[in-house]
Amino acid sequence: MNKLLQSSIKDSNNADQPGIIIPAPFTPTAHSKVKAAKKQYRPYVYVTASLLLFACLILAYLFTAKSVVLVTFPQANKLEISGGLHFELADHFLMLPGEYQLSANLEGHFPLKQAFTVSELQNQQLNFEFTRLPGKLTLELEPQTPVSVLIDNKTVEHTGNTINNIPAGKRLLTLTSERFLPFTKEIQIEGKEITQTLPVKLTPAWANISFNSLPEGAEVYQQDILLGTTPFSAEVLRGEHQLRYQKAGYKPSQRELEVRAGIDMRLDPVTLFKLTGKLAVTSTPAGVSVTYGDQYLGTTPLTAAVKPDTNQSLLLFKDGYQEYSTSLTVPSGETVNKSFKLQPVVGEISFRVTPADALLYIDERLMGRANQKMTLPAKQQSIRIVKEGFVDYKTQILPNPSMEQVFSVQLKTFRQDKFDRLEPMISSTTGSKLKLFKPNDIFVMGASRREQGRRANEVRREINLTRAFYLGLTEVTNKEFRLFKKDHSSGHVKGNSLNGSKQPVVRITWLEAVTFCNWLSEKEQLQQVYQIEDNKLTGINLEANGYRLPTEAEWVWAARYQDGKMLKYAWGESLPPQEGSANIADIAGASILGEIQPTYNDNFITTAPVASFTANKKGLYDLPGNVAEWIHDYYQIQTGLSLKTEKNPSGPESGDYHVIRGASWAHGTRTELRLSFRDYGNDKRDDLGFRIARNAL
């Protein structure tokens, strides 16, 4: 504008000299001031300036505006845009970056109103999509029937057979009806308020079922709905049904029916039975068994349904009472009441009980002292006889009306009862088997002075052995002993092993033998017999139930006492031994032994596996040979025959040595092979082992 002003001044003041402005003196006056001001505000100046400004704005708009293509699906004829300055050019718009609102309309579609943003990118295309208006669907049902309609598994309302306002697109149509199978189909809804037509043929969900009964005329109910009166046919829906047939004067009958759609059935006739009569019976006493005809009704008092209109026998019976029988007819549908009194049948029983002051219970009723004569009903009854300190006696009795019975009982003490129930055979945790013995015998230990081979320590003693005890069938083996002392070795004799697992353990002291017994008692949580401190015996409790060595009296009874007599040798009364009798010094061990039995061969040089030879009559092995055995008793020599019978002796309370009984593989003389032979000692030997025992009570 300054340049324009300068040009104007030049043209007006110096037309002859273009481009030169000549200064002129100026004298301000009021007139001149007004004139100068009027020159600054000429109209063409404003117009020019405005045009220049507008041109600049257009250039700025063109520089910052973006080319935007707006596309609708389907294509709309007219788009309305609001928001910022924009120009439509052919197939695109010039729009400044910012927020705008698009509005468009298209027939069959919801109006499109959507905000959009023009970004800083130069060329942009924005896409918009119309939503079709919902469509309509008319169902052509065959047959015409009320249905429930689901679109995409949601229940929808419908008018007649027309469904309105279905969103356009793929839809899952489901039709359900009480009497038809569900109909499902995927359909394409065009929308745009277009009405489509869909033919639908419904499949029946029932079958035709024919019903009948014997006799006819029965009403058939499904739950409480009457289907009809036989014979008839009816349409029955698929599924499982509970049917009830009923007819006046007959028992109702229940049936189950499973129906498959479209599969018709003719059911077999249902047989109905007439209503039974009822028989009510009471009796004195109660609890009487009742039969009517061949039907058992139960025990009185009772009310039971019976076959009607038929004369049948009625029988009443009870243990201890006379039977009663009669004949009776029960009318159909009626109740007959009867009452009867049975006569008792009794028998006499005399109870003879020891101890005499024991008490008697019959069927758990206290009857007083057990020793009495009683008249009892002739029926099975429970007997219990009791007394403090004794085991209850229980049994069943049946009195006999034709004769008196005598009932004798001797009650057992708890100890006697326990004694009678002892196990005949037990096993230790190491595998030893022990047999139960219940001796009640008097016998003489030792030998007569005249017996050839007798020694001075074989004094005759009368013994009364009554205490029950368990005794090992065999001697303790190396295998068993090594469970107690794993590093024990029984060694060998001149290269002949004594160490086999089934050979008897040897080379052990008496103290080691009883220590093994204590260890075994502890393993089985039994009371130990031997008190041992610092590897010394300090006490003995022979009343304990743990393992121990057999007493000398027990060993002698087990080895010698047979059929009321005392054996001299295990095989009889003379030498040589019978074949297979025992493992002793003989031909087999002649190379390492001294005196032997020259005509006997047991085929073992040293010890044999236990139980290799025949057991004696008590079932015990190796008592007369294999190895000699440590005995519980201290060693003692008595003088002369004692006049006093010793009961269950266990030897002296102390001593320097312990008794050893029985011959071994190293013994072969007449003296040693006799069962009365006694030895003693404390030291280990190659031919000395042990077997275990236990008190039974």
VOGULUM-998679 format. One record per residue (C-alpha): residue number from 1; z, y, x; residue in one letter. Coordinates in steps of 0.5 Angstrom, whole numbers, plus 500, padded with zeros to 3 digits. Example, Ala and Ser with C-alpha at 12.3 -4.5 7.8 and 13.67 -1.06 7.14 Angstrom:
<pts>
   num    c3    c2    c1   residu
     1   516   491   525        A
     2   514   498   527        S
</pts>
This chain:
<pts>
   num    c3    c2    c1   residu
     1   500   500   500        M
     2   501   505   506        N
     3   495   503   508        K
     4   492   505   502        L
     5   496   512   501        L
     6   494   514   508        Q
     7   486   512   506        S
     8   487   517   500        S
     9   490   522   504        I
    10   484   522   509        K
    11   479   522   504        D
    12   482   528   501        S
    13   484   533   507        N
    14   479   531   512        N
    15   472   529   509        A
    16   468   531   515        D
    17   472   527   520        Q
    18   473   520   518        P
    19   480   517   520        G
    20   483   523   523        I
    21   489   526   520        I
    22   490   534   521        I
    23   497   536   520        P
    24   498   543   516        A
    25   504   547   516        P
    26   508   546   510        F
    27   512   551   506        T
    28   516   547   501        P
    29   517   551   494        T
    30   519   548   488        A
    31   512   548   485        H
    32   510   544   492        S
    33   515   539   491        K
    34   513   537   484        V
    35   506   536   486        K
    36   508   532   491        A
    37   512   527   487        A
    38   507   526   482        K
    39   502   524   487        K
    40   507   518   489        Q
    41   507   515   482        Y
    42   499   514   480        R
    43   498   508   476        P
    44   492   505   480        Y
    45   498   504   485        V
    46   502   500   481        Y
    47   496   496   478        V
    48   494   494   485        T
    49   501   492   487        A
    50   502   488   481        S
    51   495   484   483        L
    52   497   483   490        L
    53   504   480   488        L
    54   501   476   482        F
    55   496   473   488        A
    56   502   472   492        C
    57   506   468   487        L
    58   499   464   485        I
    59   499   462   492        L
    60   506   460   493        A
    61   506   456   486        Y
    62   499   452   489        L
    63   503   451   495        F
    64   509   448   492        T
    65   506   445   486        A
    66   505   437   486        K
    67   500   433   483        S
    68   503   428   478        V
    69   499   423   474        V
    70   503   421   467        L
    71   501   414   465        V
    72   503   411   458        T
    73   502   404   456        F
    74   499   404   451        P
    75   495   410   453        Q
    76   497   416   448        A
    77   492   421   446        N
    78   497   427   447        K
    79   503   428   452        L
    80   508   434   451        E
    81   512   436   457        I
    82   518   441   457        S
    83   522   443   463        G
    84   519   447   468        G
    85   512   451   469        L
    86   506   446   469        H
    87   499   446   469        F
    88   494   440   466        E
    89   488   439   470        L
    90   483   434   468        A
    91   487   427   469        D
    92   493   430   472        H
    93   498   436   472        F
    94   501   441   477        L
    95   508   441   477        M
    96   514   444   481        L
    97   519   439   483        P
    98   525   438   478        G
    99   527   435   472        E
   100   522   435   466        Y
   101   522   431   459        Q
   102   516   427   456        L
   103   515   427   449        S
   104   509   423   446        A
   105   507   419   439        N
   106   503   413   438        L
   107   502   409   432        E
   108   506   403   431        G
   109   511   405   436        H
   110   517   408   437        F
   111   517   416   439        P
   112   517   416   446        L
   113   522   421   449        K
   114   524   420   456        Q
   115   526   425   462        A
   116   523   424   469        F
   117   524   427   475        T
   118   518   430   480        V
   119   520   429   487        S
   120   517   433   493        E
   121   512   428   494        L
   122   505   431   494        Q
   123   501   426   489        N
   124   505   422   484        Q
   125   504   417   479        Q
   126   509   416   473        L
   127   509   410   468        N
   128   512   410   461        F
   129   512   405   456        E
   130   512   405   449        F
   131   516   400   445        T
   132   513   397   439        R
   133   516   398   432        L
   134   519   391   429        P
   135   515   386   425        G
   136   516   382   419        K
   137   515   375   418        L
   138   514   371   412        T
   139   516   364   411        L
   140   511   359   407        E
   141   517   354   406        L
   142   515   347   404        E
   143   519   345   400        P
   144   522   351   397        Q
   145   529   351   399        T
   146   535   356   401        P
   147   535   356   408        V
   148   539   360   414        S
   149   535   364   419        V
   150   537   365   426        L
   151   533   369   431        I
   152   535   367   438        D
   153   541   364   436        N
   154   543   370   432        K
   155   544   369   424        T
   156   539   375   421        V
   157   539   377   414        E
   158   532   376   410        H
   159   529   378   403        T
   160   526   372   399        G
   161   522   368   405        N
   162   521   375   409        T
   163   525   377   415        I
   164   525   384   417        N
   165   526   388   423        N
   166   524   383   428        I
   167   524   385   435        P
   168   517   384   438        A
   169   516   379   443        G
   170   517   372   444        K
   171   523   369   439        R
   172   526   363   438        L
   173   526   362   430        L
   174   531   357   427        T
   175   532   355   420        L
   176   538   350   417        T
   177   539   348   410        S
   178   544   343   408        E
   179   539   338   405        R
   180   534   338   411        F
   181   534   337   418        L
   182   534   344   423        P
   183   527   347   424        F
   184   526   350   431        T
   185   520   354   433        K
   186   518   359   439        E
   187   514   365   435        I
   188   510   371   438        Q
   189   512   377   434        I
   190   507   382   434        E
   191   511   388   432        G
   192   508   395   429        K
   193   511   393   422        E
   194   506   388   422        I
   195   507   382   417        T
   196   506   375   420        Q
   197   506   369   416        T
   198   509   362   418        L
   199   508   355   415        P
   200   514   351   415        V
   201   515   344   413        K
   202   522   342   412        L
   203   524   334   414        T
   204   529   331   409        P
   205   536   330   412        A
   206   537   324   407        W
   207   535   317   405        A
   208   535   314   398        N
   209   541   309   398        I
   210   541   303   393        S
   211   548   302   391        F
   212   551   296   387        N
   213   557   292   385        S
   214   560   285   383        L
   215   561   286   377        P
   216   557   292   375        E
   217   559   299   372        G
   218   563   301   378        A
   219   564   308   380        E
   220   562   310   387        V
   221   565   316   390        Y
   222   564   320   397        Q
   223   571   323   398        Q
   224   572   326   391        D
   225   564   327   389        I
   226   562   322   384        L
   227   555   319   387        L
   228   554   315   381        G
   229   555   308   377        T
   230   553   302   379        T
   231   547   300   380        P
   232   544   306   382        F
   233   540   310   387        S
   234   542   317   390        A
   235   540   321   396        E
   236   545   321   401        V
   237   545   326   407        L
   238   545   323   414        R
   239   551   321   418        G
   240   557   317   417        E
   241   561   317   410        H
   242   567   314   407        Q
   243   565   311   400        L
   244   570   308   395        R
   245   568   303   389        Y
   246   573   303   383        Q
   247   573   300   376        K
   248   578   300   371        A
   249   582   293   372        G
   250   580   292   379        Y
   251   582   294   386        K
   252   579   300   389        P
   253   575   298   395        S
   254   573   302   401        Q
   255   567   302   405        R
   256   563   305   411        E
   257   556   308   411        L
   258   552   310   416        E
   259   545   314   414        V
   260   539   315   418        R
   261   535   321   415        A
   262   528   318   412        G
   263   531   311   413        I
   264   532   308   405        D
   265   537   302   404        M
   266   539   297   399        R
   267   546   296   400        L
   268   549   289   399        D
   269   553   289   392        P
   270   561   290   393        V
   271   565   285   390        T
   272   571   288   387        L
   273   577   284   385        F
   274   582   284   379        K
   275   588   288   380        L
   276   594   283   382        T
   277   601   282   379        G
   278   607   284   383        K
   279   613   280   384        L
   280   620   283   385        A
   281   625   278   388        V
   282   633   279   389        T
   283   638   273   392        S
   284   645   272   393        T
   285   645   272   399        P
   286   640   277   402        A
   287   635   275   407        G
   288   632   269   403        V
   289   625   267   405        S
   290   620   267   399        V
   291   613   263   398        T
   292   609   264   392        Y
   293   604   258   392        G
   294   601   258   399        D
   295   603   266   400        Q
   296   609   267   404        Y
   297   612   274   401        L
   298   617   275   406        G
   299   625   275   405        T
   300   629   278   400        T
   301   630   283   397        P
   302   622   284   396        L
   303   617   286   392        T
   304   610   283   393        A
   305   603   283   390        A
   306   601   276   388        V
   307   595   273   385        K
   308   595   274   377        P
   309   594   270   371        D
   310   596   263   375        T
   311   602   259   374        N
   312   604   257   381        Q
   313   610   255   385        S
   314   616   259   387        L
   315   620   257   393        L
   316   626   260   396        L
   317   630   258   402        F
   318   634   260   408        K
   319   638   256   414        D
   320   645   254   411        G
   321   643   254   404        Y
   322   640   249   399        Q
   323   632   250   397        E
   324   631   253   390        Y
   325   624   252   387        S
   326   621   253   380        T
   327   614   255   377        S
   328   612   262   375        L
   329   606   266   372        T
   330   605   273   374        V
   331   601   277   369        P
   332   595   282   372        S
   333   597   289   373        G
   334   605   287   371        E
   335   611   287   375        T
   336   616   281   374        V
   337   623   281   376        N
   338   627   275   378        K
   339   634   274   381        S
   340   637   268   384        F
   341   643   265   387        K
   342   643   259   393        L
   343   648   254   394        Q
   344   651   254   401        P
   345   650   247   406        V
   346   656   247   411        V
   347   658   242   416        G
   348   664   242   420        E
   349   665   243   428        I
   350   671   242   432        S
   351   671   246   438        F
   352   675   244   444        R
   353   675   249   450        V
   354   679   250   456        T
   355   682   254   458        P
   356   686   254   451        A
   357   687   261   450        D
   358   679   263   450        A
   359   676   267   444        L
   360   671   265   440        L
   361   665   269   437        Y
   362   660   266   432        I
   363   654   271   431        D
   364   658   276   435        E
   365   664   276   430        R
   366   671   274   433        L
   367   673   268   430        M
   368   680   267   433        G
   369   682   262   439        R
   370   677   258   441        A
   371   680   251   440        N
   372   680   250   432        Q
   373   676   246   427        K
   374   671   251   423        M
   375   667   250   417        T
   376   660   253   418        L
   377   653   254   414        P
   378   648   249   416        A
   379   644   254   420        K
   380   643   256   427        Q
   381   648   260   430        Q
   382   650   264   436        S
   383   656   262   440        I
   384   660   266   445        R
   385   667   264   448        I
   386   670   269   453        V
   387   676   269   457        K
   388   678   275   462        E
   389   677   272   469        G
   390   672   267   467        F
   391   664   267   465        V
   392   662   268   458        D
   393   659   261   455        Y
   394   654   262   450        K
   395   650   257   446        T
   396   646   256   439        Q
   397   649   251   435        I
   398   647   248   428        L
   399   652   245   424        P
   400   650   238   421        N
   401   653   237   414        P
   402   653   230   414        S
   403   658   229   420        M
   404   663   233   424        E
   405   661   235   431        Q
   406   665   236   437        V
   407   664   242   441        F
   408   667   241   448        S
   409   667   247   453        V
   410   670   248   460        Q
   411   669   256   462        L
   412   667   257   469        K
   413   671   262   474        T
   414   666   267   477        F
   415   666   264   483        R
   416   665   257   480        Q
   417   659   260   477        D
   418   656   263   483        K
   419   657   257   487        F
   420   653   253   481        D
   421   647   258   482        R
   422   647   258   489        L
   423   640   257   492        E
   424   638   250   495        P
   425   634   253   501        M
   426   634   260   504        I
   427   630   263   510        S
   428   633   268   515        S
   429   629   274   517        T
   430   627   270   524        T
   431   624   264   520        G
   432   629   259   520        S
   433   630   255   514        K
   434   637   253   512        L
   435   639   248   507        K
   436   645   249   502        L
   437   651   243   502        F
   438   656   243   498        K
   439   661   237   501        P
   440   667   235   497        N
   441   669   229   502        D
   442   674   226   506        I
   443   672   223   513        F
   444   675   221   520        V
   445   672   224   526        M
   446   672   221   533        G
   447   672   214   534        A
   448   676   208   535        S
   449   679   206   542        R
   450   676   199   541        R
   451   669   203   541        E
   452   665   201   547        Q
   453   663   208   551        G
   454   669   212   547        R
   455   672   218   551        R
   456   679   220   551        A
   457   677   227   547        N
   458   674   223   541        E
   459   681   222   538        V
   460   681   220   530        R
   461   682   226   525        R
   462   682   226   518        E
   463   678   231   515        I
   464   677   234   508        N
   465   671   238   507        L
   466   670   242   501        T
   467   667   249   503        R
   468   660   250   501        A
   469   655   252   507        F
   470   648   253   509        Y
   471   646   250   515        L
   472   639   251   519        G
   473   634   245   519        L
   474   633   246   526        T
   475   635   249   532        E
   476   633   256   534        V
   477   627   256   537        T
   478   625   261   543        N
   479   620   265   539        K
   480   626   266   534        E
   481   631   268   540        F
   482   626   273   543        R
   483   626   277   537        L
   484   633   278   539        F
   485   632   278   546        K
   486   624   279   548        K
   487   625   278   555        D
   488   629   271   555        H
   489   626   265   559        S
   490   628   258   558        S
   491   625   257   564        G
   492   622   250   566        H
   493   625   243   570        V
   494   621   241   576        K
   495   615   244   573        G
   496   616   242   566        N
   497   616   248   561        S
   498   622   249   556        L
   499   619   256   554        N
   500   614   254   548        G
   501   615   258   542        S
   502   617   252   538        K
   503   621   249   543        Q
   504   629   250   542        P
   505   632   256   546        V
   506   636   254   552        V
   507   640   257   558        R
   508   644   261   554        I
   509   652   262   553        T
   510   656   261   547        W
   511   657   268   547        L
   512   649   270   547        E
   513   649   265   541        A
   514   654   268   537        V
   515   651   275   539        T
   516   645   273   536        F
   517   648   271   530        C
   518   651   278   529        N
   519   644   281   530        W
   520   641   277   525        L
   521   647   278   520        S
   522   646   286   522        E
   523   639   285   520        K
   524   640   282   513        E
   525   646   287   512        Q
   526   651   281   512        L
   527   658   282   514        Q
   528   659   280   522        Q
   529   663   274   523        V
   530   664   275   531        Y
   531   668   281   533        Q
   532   665   283   540        I
   533   667   289   545        E
   534   664   290   552        D
   535   661   283   552        N
   536   667   279   550        K
   537   670   276   544        L
   538   675   280   540        T
   539   676   277   534        G
   540   673   272   528        I
   541   672   273   521        N
   542   670   266   518        L
   543   671   269   511        E
   544   665   273   512        A
   545   658   272   509        N
   546   654   273   516        G
   547   651   268   520        Y
   548   655   264   525        R
   549   655   257   529        L
   550   657   251   525        P
   551   664   248   525        T
   552   665   242   529        E
   553   667   239   522        A
   554   661   241   519        E
   555   656   239   525        W
   556   660   232   524        V
   557   659   231   517        W
   558   652   233   517        A
   559   650   228   523        A
   560   655   222   521        R
   561   657   222   514        Y
   562   652   218   510        Q
   563   654   214   504        D
   564   661   214   505        G
   565   661   212   512        K
   566   661   215   519        M
   567   654   213   523        L
   568   655   211   530        K
   569   648   212   532        Y
   570   643   217   528        A
   571   639   210   527        W
   572   644   205   526        G
   573   650   201   529        E
   574   646   199   536        S
   575   642   201   542        L
   576   636   201   543        P
   577   634   207   538        P
   578   628   206   533        Q
   579   622   209   535        E
   580   621   216   533        G
   581   629   217   532        S
   582   630   222   537        A
   583   628   226   543        N
   584   633   223   549        I
   585   633   221   556        A
   586   627   215   556        D
   587   621   213   559        I
   588   617   219   558        A
   589   622   223   563        G
   590   624   218   568        A
   591   621   221   573        S
   592   626   227   573        I
   593   632   224   570        L
   594   638   219   572        G
   595   640   214   567        E
   596   635   213   561        I
   597   633   208   555        Q
   598   629   203   559        P
   599   625   201   553        T
   600   624   207   549        Y
   601   619   212   549        N
   602   619   219   545        D
   603   613   222   549        N
   604   617   228   551        F
   605   619   229   558        I
   606   624   235   557        T
   607   625   239   550        T
   608   620   237   544        A
   609   618   242   539        P
   610   623   243   533        V
   611   622   238   528        A
   612   618   233   532        S
   613   622   227   530        F
   614   624   224   523        T
   615   630   228   519        A
   616   636   225   517        N
   617   638   223   510        K
   618   641   230   509        K
   619   634   233   511        G
   620   636   236   518        L
   621   632   235   525        Y
   622   634   234   532        D
   623   642   233   531        L
   624   642   226   535        P
   625   637   229   541        G
   626   632   234   543        N
   627   638   239   546        V
   628   645   239   545        A
   629   648   244   541        E
   630   654   250   541        W
   631   659   249   536        I
   632   663   255   533        H
   633   670   251   535        D
   634   674   252   541        Y
   635   675   246   545        Y
   636   681   242   544        Q
   637   684   235   546        I
   638   689   232   541        Q
   639   693   226   542        T
   640   694   220   537        G
   641   691   220   530        L
   642   694   226   526        S
   643   697   224   520        L
   644   695   230   516        K
   645   689   231   513        T
   646   685   237   516        E
   647   682   242   510        K
   648   676   245   512        N
   649   678   246   520        P
   650   675   251   524        S
   651   678   249   531        G
   652   684   252   535        P
   653   684   260   535        E
   654   683   261   542        S
   655   681   257   548        G
   656   678   256   555        D
   657   672   253   553        Y
   658   667   251   547        H
   659   665   245   543        V
   660   658   242   545        I
   661   656   236   540        R
   662   650   232   540        G
   663   646   228   545        A
   664   639   232   549        S
   665   633   230   552        W
   666   637   229   558        A
   667   642   224   555        H
   668   641   217   555        G
   669   647   213   556        T
   670   651   209   551        R
   671   657   214   551        T
   672   652   220   550        E
   673   648   218   545        L
   674   654   216   540        R
   675   654   221   535        L
   676   662   222   536        S
   677   660   224   543        F
   678   664   231   545        R
   679   662   235   550        D
   680   665   242   552        Y
   681   663   248   557        G
   682   662   256   557        N
   683   656   255   562        D
   684   648   255   561        K
   685   644   249   561        R
   686   637   247   561        D
   687   639   242   555        D
   688   644   246   551        L
   689   642   250   545        G
   690   644   252   538        F
   691   643   252   530        R
   692   646   257   525        I
   693   650   256   519        A
   694   653   261   514        R
   695   658   261   509        N
   696   655   260   502        A
   697   660   264   498        L
</pts>
